Every structure is written in structure tokens, then in C-alpha cells.
Amino acid sequence: MLVDAHGHVNFSAFKNDADAVLKSALEGGTWVVMPGSQYSTSRRAVEIAERYGEGVYAAVGLHPIHLSEKRKMDVQEVQSENGKEEPWMTFETNGEEFSYEKYRELGRREKAVAIGECGLDYYTEPKGREKREAQRAKQKAALAQQVRLAQELNLPLIFHCRKAHEDLIEFLWPHKGAIRGVAHCYTGDMKQAEKFFELGLFFGFNGLIFKEVPALPDPTEIIKALPLERIVLETDSPYLIPPQAIVGSDPTMRNEPLFVKYVAEEIARIKGISMDEVALVTSKNAKSLFFI
Ligand SMILES: [Zn+2]
């Protein structure tokens, strides 16, 4: 079996066939954790997960990008470079304020196994130092509340981090030993990985490891250096489809949890170990991280 520790089957890209996608994942021996990115998608994740027994779970949280004022965002800068865009590749931020009470209510539901995704995202920042600092402070305030919620509910955290690794490390350091979680879609460098390792976090890898993104550190060396016992597999569906899953030549194809097997294969290749070992250990990791 495999566990997709980060697959947004709760997103609108799956609004017509979430159950079919989850059914094929389960039939293919793949469990799924669906993180929320705002209140509506967090609630949907819980509602979907509640229709299932073992194998389908939710996480509830507010993604830092959704704290921004209403504007249209392109989630998939990497894919949209290919020129073609599907409606689900863009979304609107809605300037949500984190409501501790509302998220606590969701987080207490049995199928909610983590708080997230939450974190820091400095990819798109306003111009001018003052505005930039204000946005960063807002993200840190929402993150602080989510860390507190995770501690209250004794849940792990799913951290999203883009161009903000140093700040996230500094932010989390005082909580060392008091939090559990995963650095989802890890894009930091080796030195930063050592810090996240010391914080006791797991590292999530997904289809991004197949892409050469010049602005990002090469994940291969980091995957080699990390013990398998700290790695979980992700898809970040509907985004970041692994190239092997693309039928024909359509790079805008929707990713889904079943395709996590390609990430598993690539990690096995990079580490020079068997696919069985990757499946066994990463599934065990996800189960112990999320208590599932
Ligand atoms: Zn995500």
C-alpha cells in the first residue's frame, strides 16, 4: 500500500468525481489525506472523509495565500508555463481571517487528522517594505493560531512553505519538541533540511521532484541524505502531475492520489532501494504521523 499524505480531492477540480477518484485510489491500495486550504475546502475535506471508513482522511487549515486580499492567483506557475490553462489551475484568494473557533470545531471531528495546510508563503509579496512586513506578520499570526490549535487538539501540522524557510525555522524553533508535523512539498536547501529534521518533522515530496526548477535546490541530494523514516509521499493533486502519468502530451492533466506510485518509484530510484521498501516505510511514517 501507499499513502498520499497530501492530495486535495476536496478541491473543485474533483467536484464532479471525487468519489470515483477516491474509489480508484482505495482499490489501487492508496490511502489519502486531503488538506484544506481555507475554511470551505477544509469543511469539504472532512465531509468527504466522513463518507469513508479506513483510508480517507482530512486536514483542516488556512493556507497563507488565502489571507491575501481577493485576487486571482495562478497556483501552478510551473505548469502554466506550458501555455495551457485549465479553470482549476487558478483560484481566488478571499482574504479569510483565521477563526479559531470554526477551525476547532472542524478539527475535533474524528476524520480530521491534522491541522493544515498552514505556513508561510513569500512567493507573491506586495511592493514596499511596510506592506511586505505587514503581510508576513499576518501570515505568522495565522500560523501561530494554527500551531496552538494543533497543540490543543493534539494533532500534527502540515506546513506549506515557499521562499520562507528561514523564517519558518525561526518561527518553529521555540516549539521544538512540542509539535509534530510535515514540511509538505519540501523545497528548502540541505542546511534548512537539517533544521527541519532537528525539529522532528517529516518531509513530503511530490511530483515537483521530476521538474527541474532552476530557482529551487535540487531535491535529489536531500532525498538521498534524509533517512527514509522521515519521508512521506504526496501528490498535491490536482497539481504537479508526475510526467509518467501524463497520457499523450497534455501537461495540464489533473493529478490524482493514485499517481503517488510514481513519486514512490522515483524515491526508490534516487535512494537505490526497492519500491517495496519505500512503500512500506513511507506508509508507516504517514500512519504514525497522522495516527491513522
Ligand atoms: Zn497543498
Residues whose N, C-alpha, C, O or C-beta is under 5 A from the ligand:
A	BS01	ZN	D236
